[in-house]
Amino acid sequence: MTIDGTVSFSSTNNYTNVSADYIWVRLGNLTAGTPGNPYTSYIDIYLTGGILTSKNLVIDSFIDAGNKVLAVTGNLSLIG
């Protein structure tokens, strides 16, 4: 999963499940909560990439990050 926009988690859901081979917050934002409104629910992030997975995260020709990666070159804000 590559995030180039904004993904925000809402505390109105008691439980959120995210499953992906990898997550790359490339140019976008991944957020849950703010200083004035901290996130109070649960988020489970499952990175499912395996050794035989052909979907490795390659950031550029010098960085082959592999699989089961949470990479952030954008913005990640988890407050709660």
Sequence and secondary structure as in RCSB ss.txt:
>XXXX:A:sequence
MTIDGTVSFSSTNNYTNVSADYIWVRLGNLTAGTPGNPYTSYIDIYLTGGILTSKNLVIDSFIDAGNKVLAVTGN
LSLIG
>XXXX:A:secstr
 EESSEEEE TTSSEEEEEES EEE SSEEEE  SSS   SEEEEEE   TT S  EEEETTEEEESS EEESSE
EEE  
